[in-house]
């Protein structure tokens, strides 16, 4: 196999991040890598001559926490890892990361809110007055002149709202919907961009367009006016750090006219520099973006465009001075994850003329993003409107009933010449778009937006419908991982629901590397935790949303960190204080350990098509699960006393559960599929009661098909397989009548539906919800057979157990945190062939369909059994 080779180097789960946290101890970065080739026996990590880990004789090591001197702010560090194999050979790989700000000098600024134009979204072709108004998007600019050639330039920037920044007309970075959604009262992310190449000699211009976004626009399903949740108008903070060849530095910051700071590079890096006067401060003006809202849509009036405002030489004397709105830097934190980006483009599968100046565009795929259209020359003032929808009605028109108050409408008002229209501060969930106002539209493109989580998994098999199901799951993940893990991208909701995220997480982790994405969102979850310990139902928290979460929802504050730890091996996911506060909160209000009180808006097993699972049974099962996992987390962090206390509590909850809800016959109160799934998955039953409970679960599934809602569906196929009924799990996959996954596929679904059958009231009928797509975990782990042992972390001990069913072949691969895992099997000539790739530093237990078991080390392995024994 040759020498071991490190690849995929990352800092805090991101490749070459700009603007990481400046800190040591708990916030010190994790430097990690993946493995290929031979098994390692030791590793050495070195950071820019500043720190060395020393040789660590650890064959399982895939990461080391930095433990050197404090990292300086705004500094790039080169680091390298050297690995040794057992034969003495070694291999080295290098990467870098760059730290962010430690102190800000800039102020929050905005266009004077008294001068901002307020307009309204279009109603039947007019910008008619409604009961709510939206703000025009302000333009802010700052001219400056570097005193000598710049050798390095970094822009640190954020907004209360959304921003797009340009220097001399060149866009800074490629982040969309930046700075992303957080509870802005607690935390506001900023981004760092390398803009060295954008600068020129002489006058330069930093130009920023702001929009309401989640900060002051419509968010969630609350019908109140924009600004109800966080703020009332968008604000900007930015610092452009210029480094000169002589070692000095200059800072162009938001604030009053005097907001240019200069000084030696070292002093600027370590704190505020000397402030000197500047003759040209920040100016604010109006532009062509009449309004932009995440739910309502966006309107560009090109007649109001201020040509050249982003470039040097523009006369902004008629613009107003920007106003300083605050100096609070405490909420500002560097973004810990990759931003939302435009990740791909889709051409239409059809464009159909449906009337004079009206065209219906079908992109063939439900997605989250926006439409770009080439608009020909029109009469000045002519309006082009783009409406969006997931489905069509019986007459073949856009069906927008499920959008509720989300207009999802973008408008272009032409100035005359041909142009390309593409919104920049909104996004929609759609497959279809209706374009009106143009007889012959030019090129039409769907621009797909989502948080840029690197894709890590592949699955395919001999059944085209299961392949379509996998693609639907993937597209559901893309469409709903937009800054936060939302429930749906189309209607007036798009909230970070905790239950949806926790049931789908195992599937999400196989499809993509979501470590940094969820590291960010877990901060949102903890920000939303009440002082009493209650986790929320949604994060980030919105005003008017119930403070305490429901069973299975709020428990995500424990379940998600635990799963992320198991997948990525980073114990920092396990915030024991936060997790224990939640468990203690539930115990405090339920001293008899049956969770009846303080259940929030108890959603039960949401959208279950079968009998209702008793709420107290469901809640108590999750109470036990949270206590159990928190006890394990405390043990991992060496908190022995907490671990013992929580272990005793978990055991006592289990005893109360058995006494209250279970019997020796294996029957549970309520006799529902989800009740049995939770009891079996969470280890709530005595060993001798487990088998009859599993048999009863199988009987219910055989009799009724799936009857699980959001809290049971992710467990359905895995638990059936675990108890020897993979035949039933396959039967569920093969089922075509509703409720079933194939029913959706056969009825044209290109994402996962909110409801099993896609029926019900339009106001609660999303066609891009990923919760029921949590079966994807079983496609990887059941059909293909990729899994890890119960006590394994970061795929150190694999379990390969393919369950063929009636399929003739399947292939899956997963770029794990340790390295590539791959499984491929097929039936051919009466034989069953299996090929397995185990990454370095790992072992695998391989279970063949004929009952054989093999223990194998890392490397590539093949197996063959006769078909007769696989029946």
N, C-alpha and C positions, 0 to 999 in steps of 0.2 A: 504493500500500500504506500510505502515511502514515508517521508517525513510528515509530521503534523503541520497543518497550515491554518493560521487564523484568518478570518475574513469577516466582513460585515461589522466592522468596528463601530461602536456607538458610545455616546455619552448621555447618560440618563435616557436611554432607549431612543436616541435620535442620532442620525449620522451628521457629523460636522455642524452642530447647532451654533447659531449666532445668538448671543445674549443669554447665556445660562445664568443661574443664580450665583451670586458671589457669597461664598460661605464655607464654613467648615463644620465638622461634627455631623449633625443630623442632615444638613443640607449639602454635604460634600458630594460631588458627583460620583456616580457609578460608571466606571469604564469597563465596557464589556465587549465580547467578541463571539463569533461562532467558529466552529471547528470543522475541518475537513482533513482527510488523509488518515494518518495513524493516530493511535491514542496518545494524548499528552501525559507526561509524568510530572511536569512542573511548568510554572509560568513566572514571568517577570514583567512588571509594568513600570515604565519610567515616564515622567512628565517634565519635559523641557529642562532637564538638569536640575529641576527644583525638588523632585522627590522620586524615590525609588521604593517599590514595594519589597525589594529583595526577592531572591528566588523562593517561590512558594511551591513546595512539593505536594501538589494537590491535583490528582488526575482528573478530577471532576470540575475544576475551576473554569468558569466562563465569564468571570467578572471580578473586579477588585474595586473597593471604595477608595477614593483618594484620601490620604491621611497625612498630607504634607503641610507646609506653611500656608497661611491664608492666601487665597487666590486674589490677585489684584483685579479691580474692576476694569472693564473695557480693554481686556487683554486677550490676545490669542495665544493659546497653549498648544504646542505639538506634543503628542504622546505616542508611545509605542508599546506593543506587547510582544514579548519573545516567548515562544513555546518550545519545550524540549520533548522529543519522543524517547521511547525506551532504548533505542539504539544509539542515543547520544546526539543525533542530528537535531537542529533547531531551525526555527523560521520566525521572522519578524515582520510585523505589519505596522503601519503608522497611520495616524489620523490627527485631527485637531478639534478643539472646541474654543469658543470665545465667550468670555464672561460679559455680563451686562452692566447696568448702572448700579452704583451703590448710593448715589445721592443725586438729586435733580436740582437744577437751577431755574428751569423754565416754569412758567405759570400756565394755568388753564386759561384759554382764551376762547372767544366766540364772536360771531357777528352780533351786533347789538340786537337783542331780541325784539326791541320796539320797532326796528326797521325791517325785520324779516317778513317777507310776503307770506300770507297764509292762503292756500288754495285748497281745492277739494277734488277728490278723485272723480273720474268721468262717470256720468249717469246717462246712459243712452245717447252717447255722443257729445254730451256737453260737460263743461267744467262747472256744473250747476252746484249751487250751495246745498250742503247736507247738514246733518246735525253734528258733524265732526269736521275739523279742519286739519290739514297737513301742511307742514312748513316747506317752503322752498329750500333747496339745498344751498347753504352758503359756500362761497369760495373765499379762501384766505390765502394771501400771498405775502412773501417776504423777500425783498431783494437784498443781496449782500455781495461783497467783493472780497475774495481771498487776497491777502497781501502778498502771497507768493505761490508758486505751484504747490498743489496739495498732493501728498504722497499716500494719504489714507483718509477716508471719510466714512463715518458711520452715522446713520440716522436712527435715533431712538424716538419712537412715536407711538402715541395712543390717542384714543378719543372716547368720550362719553357719547356713544353713537357709533357710526361707521365713518371710515375715512378712506380716501385714495390720495396718495402723495406722489408728486412728480417733482423732479429737479430738472429745470431747463427743458421741460416737456417729456423727459424720460421717466417712466414709471419706476417708483421705488419698490422693488420686490414684486412678488406675484400673489400675495395674499388677497383673498376675497373675503368680504364681510368682516374685515378686520376692525377692531382687535379681537373679535369673538365675544360670545355671550358669557357673562359671569353675573353674580349678584354685585352690581357696581358699588353698592353701599359697603361691601366688604373687600372686594378685590377687583382691580382693573388691570388687564394684561397689556403689556406693550410689546412691540416688535422691534427688532434690530435689523437694519439693512446696510449692506455694503454698497455705498453709492459713489465710490471713488471715481468710477469711469464716467459718471454723469456730469462732473464738474468741468468748467472751462476757465480760461483766464478772463479777467474783467468781471463784468456784472453776471451774477447767477441769480436764479429765482427758485425758492422752495414754495411750491403751490399745493394746496390741499383742498379737496372738496369734502364736505361733511354731509352726513345724512342721519336721520333719526335712529334707524336700526332698532335693536331691542331696548335701547336706553330711553328714547322718548317717542317711539312709534307704537303701533299696535302690536301687542304680544299676548299670546294665549287666547282663550275664548271669552275673556271678560269684555263685555260690550262697552265699557267706559271709553272715554276719550283717550287719545295718546298722551303719554306723559304721566299716566296714573301710577305706573309701577316704579319708575326710577326718577327720571328728570323730565324737563319740559322743552329743552332745546339742546342740540348737540354742541359739544365743546372739544377743544383740541389741546394737546400738550405735545411738544416735540423739542428735541435737541439735536442739532446737527454738529457733530464733533469733527473738526478739520485738523489734521496733523500735517505739519510742514517738514520740509527736509532738514531744517536746522534744529528739529526736536521740539519746537514750540507748538502750541495748539491754540485753537480758537473754537468757541462754541456759539452757534447761532441758535437761539432758543426762543420759544414762544413767550410773549410777555409784552411789556411796553417798549417804546422805541429804544431804550437802553439795553435791550436783551441780547447784546453781543458780549461775550466774555472772552478774555484772552489771558494767556499766561504760559509758563512752561508746561510741556505735555504732562510731566509728573504731577504738578499741582492741579491741573485741570482734571486729571484722572482721579485724584484723591479727594476732591471737594470743589466747592465754588471757586472760580478764578476771579481775577480782578475784573470789575465791570467798567467798561468804557462807553462813552456816548456813541450813538450811531444815528446817522441822519435819516434813516428810513426804517420805520417800524412795520408792524403787521397791519395789513389793510384787508377789509372785508367788502365783498361785493356780491351781486346777484349774477347768476349764470343761467344756463339753458335747462337745468334740471329743476322743473317746477315743483316736483315732490318725488320722494322715494320712500316707500314703506314696504316692509317685508311681507305683509299680508295684502295690502291694497294694490301694490304695484308701483310703477315708476312712469313719470311723464317727462319727456324732453321736448321743449319748445325751442327749436333751432333758431327762431327769429330773435331770441334773446341771448344767443351765444355771444360771448365776449372773446372774440378771436385773438389769440396771442397772449392771453392773460397768464399762461404758464411759462412764458418765455421772457428773457431780458428785453428791455426796451419798451415794454407795455406801459402806457400812461394810466396809472391807477389814482390819479389825483382826484377823480370824482368819487372814488370809493371812500368808505368810512373807516376810521381807525377801529381795529379790533378791540374788544373790551376784555379786560382781565376779570375772570370770574372766580378765581380761587388759586390757592397755593398748596393745596393738600396733596402731598406726594405719598402718604402712607399706604393708600390702596394699590399703588403701582407695583406690579410684579412682572418679571419676564415670562413670556409664554412658554409653558413647559411642553407643548405639543406642536406638531406641524399644523399650519393654518388650513383653512378651507382654500382649495385651489380649483381652477378650471382644469379638470383632469382628463377630459376627452371630449370629442365632438361627434355628434351623430347626424348623418344626412337623413332626410325624410325617406320613408318607403313609398309615400304617395303624396301628391299635392293635387287637390281636387277643387275645381272652380264650382262654387255652390250658388253663386248669384253675382250680380254686377259688383265688381270690386271686392268680392269676398272669396276667400280660399280656405279650405280645410286641409291642414297638414297633419299627417300621421307619421310619427317618428318610429313607430313599431315597438317602442319600449317606454314603459312608465319610468320616470326619472325625476330627479330634483335638479333644477338649474334654470336656465333662461333661454330665450330664443334670440338669435341674431338674424337679421334680415337685411338684404341689400334693397334699398328703396330707390326707385328711379326718380327723376326730376318730376316735381309736382308743383301745382300752384302754391305760392306762399300762403300759409295758414291751413293747407289741406292736412287732414288728420289721418294717420294710420294707427289702427288699434290691433293689439294682439291679446286675445283672450286664451285662457288655458284650462284644460280639463283632463281628468284621467280616463273618462269613458264618454261614449256617445249615447244619446237617447234612442228611442225606437225609430225616430225620424232621421237618424244619422246626424243630428246636431250635437254640439257640445252639451254634455250633461254636467251642470255646475251646482246641482242641488246639494252635494255633500261638501261644498266649500264653505257653507254657512256665510259668515260675514267677510270672508277673504275674497276680495274682488279678483285677485290674480289677473289684473289687466294692466298692460303696458301701452303707453300712448306716445307716438311721435307726431309733433306738429312741424310740418316741413317749412323750411325757409326758401324752398325753390329748387336748388341743385340736388342732384342725386347724392345719396349718403348711405352709410351703413348704420343701422340702429341696433344697439345692444345695451340693455340696462346694466348698471353696475352696482346697485345697492339694494337689490331685491332678488328673491328666487321663488320658484314655484314648483309644485309637484304636478306633473302632467305627462301625458303621452301625446295628446292632441293639442293643436293650436289653431285658432281661427284668426286669419289676418284679413282685416277689412280696410278699405280706403285706397287700394291700389289695384289696378287692372292686371298688371303683369309684374309680380314681385320677382326680384332677382334671387340670388342664392339664399336659401333658408337653412339654418343650422341650429341644432339643439346643443347648447353648451352645458355639459354635466359638471355640477359643483358638489364637492363633499370634502370633509376633512381628509387630508392627504395621508391616510394610513397605508403603509406599504403592504401590498398584497402578498400573502404567504402561502395560501393553500390552493390546491386544485383537486377536483373530484370529477370523474366521469365513469360511465358504465355502459353496459350493453343495452340499456333501456333508454330511448330518447326522451321519454316523458320524465324520468328521474333526472336526466341531465337538464331538462328545462326547469324542473323544480329547483335544482342547485343554482341555476342562473337566476331564477326568481329570488332566491334567498340572498344571493350576492347583490343583486340590484336593490333589494330592500335595505340591505346594510348600507350601501352607498347613499341611497336617497335619504336615510335617516341619521347618518353620522355627519351632521352639519354643525360643527362647533360643540354641540352636545348630542347625546344619543336621544333623538326625538322619537315620538310615537308615530308621527306621520308628517309628510312635508307639504301637504296640499291645503288643508282647511285651517280655520282660525284656532289652532291649538299648538302643534309643533313644540310640545313641552318635553322636558327631560324626565319622563316617567320612570321611576326606579324599578318597578316590577318588570316592565318591558325589557329594560336593560339587563336585569339580573337573569332572566330566563334565557335570553338570547346570547349572553356573554360567552358561554362555551363554544357556540357556533362562530361568533364574531372572532374569537381568538384564533380559530383554525383558518378562517378566511383571510385574516389580515393581522399585521402586527399592531395591536391596539393598546400597547402598554402605555405610551405617552399620552394617547387620547384619553384613556381612562384615568391616568394619573391626574390630568387636569380636571376631569369631571368629578373625581372623588373629592377634590378641593371644594367644588361647588356643593357637593353633598354635605361635607362637613361644615361649610359656611352656613348651610341652611339648618343645621342641627340646633334645636332649641337649647337654652341654658339648662333645662331640666333633663336633656339627653335625647329628646325625641327627634328621630330622623323624619324628613318630609316625605311626601309622595312624589314631588317633582323638584328637580334642581337644574338650574338656579331657581331660588325661591322668587315667587311673584307676590305682589300685594294682593290680598283677597283670597289667597289659596290657603286651605286648612293647614295649620302649623304642624300637626302630628300626623304621621303616616299610618297607612293601613297595614295589617299583617301581610307579609309577602312583598309589600312595597317598601316600607321603611326598613325591613330586614336586609334589603339590598346593601345598606350601609355596612353590613357584616359579610354577606355572601359574596359580593363583588370583590372586596379586597382579598378574601381568602382564595378565590379562584385565580385572581391575577398573580398572587404569590405562587400558587402551584404551577402556573403556566410559565411565568417569567423568572421565578426564583429570587425576586427582589422583596426582601422582608420589609422594606419601607412602605409597601402597600398596606401593611398591617398596623394601623393606628390603634393600638390597644386601648388607649384612653377613650377615644371616640366610640369604639365598638362596645367597650364595657359600659360606658354611659348609657348606651341604648338598652342593653340588657338589664341594667339596674333600673332604668326608667320603667320598663315593662313589669319587672318584679315588684317594684315599689307600689304599683297600682293594682297588682294581682298577687297578693301574698299567698293565696292558696295554689298558685302556679298554674291555674287554668286561666288563659288569657281572655277575659271577658270585658274588662274595663279599659278605657283609653285606647280603643281600636281605630281611632280616626274615622274616616268615611269608609268603613269596612267594605271593600269591593269584592270580597270573597274570591271565588275562582272565576274571574271576570270572563264573560261571554262563553261560559260552559253551555253546551247544547243539551246536557243531561240533567239529572236531579241535582239539586243544590247540595254541595258538601257542607255539613254543619259548620257554622262559622267558628264556634269555639274550638272544634277539633282542628280546623285549618290553622287558626291563630296559634294554638298551643304547640302544634307541630313546628311552626316557624320560630316560636319562642325557644323551643329546645334547640333547634338548629343554630340559632344565633348564639345561645349560651355555649353550646358545644364548640363551635368554631372559634369563639372568642377565647375560650379556655386554651385551645390549641395555639392560638396566636400569642397569648401571654407566655406559654411555655417556650415558644420559639424565641421570644425576646428575653428569656431568662427571668421572667417575673413570676417566680415560683408561687408566692403567696396568692397572687391574683389567679394564677392557673388552677391552683387547688380549690380556691373558693368557687370559681366558675365551673370547675368540673363537678363539684358537689351539687351546685345548682342545676346543671344540666341533667345529672342523674336523678335529682329529685323531680324535675319537670317530667322526665321520662316515666318515672313511677306514677306521677299524677295522671299522665296521659293514659297509661295502661289501665289504671283503676277506673278512669272516667269513660273512656271511649272504646276499649278493646275487650275481647273475650278469648277464652282458651280455644274456641273454635276457629279463631282467626278472623272473625267478623268484627267490623268496626261500626260504630254509630253512623248512621246515614247510608252505609253500604254503597259508597260512590267510588268511582275509579280514582279520582284525585285523592280521596282519603287514603286509599290503599297505597297509592304511589308515594305520597308524602311519608307515610309510616314506614314503608320499605326503604325508601331512599335515605331517610334520616336515621335509620337504625332504632326505631322507637319500640319495636316489639321484641319480646323474649324469643330466643332462637327457636324454641319448639312451636311458637305461634307463627313464625315467618312463612313456612311452607304453605299452611292452609290459607294464609292471607294472600299469598302470591297466586294460589289456585283460584281464589275467589276473584281476584283482579282479572285473571285470564278468562274466567267465565263471563264476567261483565263485558269484557272486550269482544269476546266471541259472539255474545248475544246482541250487543248494541253498536259495535264499532266504537270509534273514539267519542268519549263524552267529557273530555277535559277542556277547561278554559286556559287562560293565560298562565295560571300557577301550576298546572299539571302537565301541560302538553310537552314540555321539554324533558320530562321524566318518562314519558309513556313508552317509547321504543327501548331506551336503555334499560329500564327496570324489567320489562318483559324479557329482554335478552339475558339480563343478569340471572333471571330465575328460569332459564332454560326454554323460553318461549320465543325465540327469535323467529319461529314460523309465524307467530301472531304479529310480531313487529313487521315482518315482510307483508303479511296480509293487509295490515293497515296502509302500508305504502302502495299496495296494489289496488286498494279500494277506490272505486270511481264514483260512488254515490256520495252525496253530502251527508255528514261532514267527512271530508277527505282532502288530501293534498292534490290528488289527481283530478278531482272535480274542478279545482281552480285552474289547473293546467289545461284541462280539456275545454274550459270555457274562456280561454284566451288570456289568462293572467300572465303578466310579465314581471310581477312582483308578488309578494305575499299579501293576502287580504286581511283586513281587521277581523272579519267574521268568516267562519268556516265556509258558509254558502254564498257570501257576498250579498245577502238579502238583508232586509230590515230597513229601518227609517234612514233616509238619505243623510240626515244630520249626524248619524253615528255609523257611517259606512265608508271607511277609508279603504282604498285599494292599494295602499302601500304602507302596511304595518308589518313589523318583522317578528312579532311574538310567536306566531304559529310556525314561523320559519326556523324555530329552535330545533326542529328535527334534523337540521343540517349537521349537528354534532353526531348524530347516529349514522348519517351517510359516511362521514369520515371514520367514525369509531366502530360502527356495526357492520355496514356493508363492506367497506374497504378494510377495516380492522385496525386503525391507528389509535392507540390509547396508551396511557401510562398507569403504572401500578398505584394502588390507593395511597401508599405512603411516599410515592415518588414526587420530587419537585424538579421543575425545569427539565422534564423528560429524561431524567437520569436512568430510570428503569422503565423500559417500554413494555407494553403488552400488545402483541399483534394477534388479533383473533378475528379473521375474516368470517363473515356470515353470508354465504353466497345466495341463499334463497333459490329462486329460479333464474337468477341472472347467469349469463355465460362468461362475463368478465367485468372487472372493475379495476380502476387505477386511482390512486390518490397520492399526493405528496404534500409535505408540510415543512416549511422553513422554520423550524423551531428555534427557540433561543439558544439551543445547543448546536444546531446544525440541521442538515437536511434529513428528513425521514420520508421514506417512500415505500409504498406497497403496491404491487400489481399482481393480480391473479386472473386465471382463465381456465376454462374447461376446454379440453381439446383431446380428441381421440380416446375418450373414456378416462382421461386423467385430469387431475386437478393440479395446476402448476401455480406456485407462489414465489414471488421474488420480493425480498425485503432489504431495505437499506437502513442500517442503524448508524447514527452519527458517532464520531469519536467521543470517548469518555462515557458512553452509555452501554447498557446491555439490554437484551430483549428476551422475553418469554414468548415463544411463538406457538400458538395453538392451531393445529390443523383440523379441518372438518372431520377427519376420521378419529379424532380423539388423541392423536399423538401430540406431545409437548416437547419443545426443544428450547434449551437455554443457549443463547448465542451472544457473542461479543459484538463490538462495532464492526462495520464492514457490510459487504454485499453478500446475501445468502439466497439460495434457491432451494425449493422443496417440491416434492411431487408425491401425490397419493393417487390411488385408483378411484375412479368415479363411483364405483359401487358402494364404497364406504362413506360417501358424502351425502347419500340420500337422506 
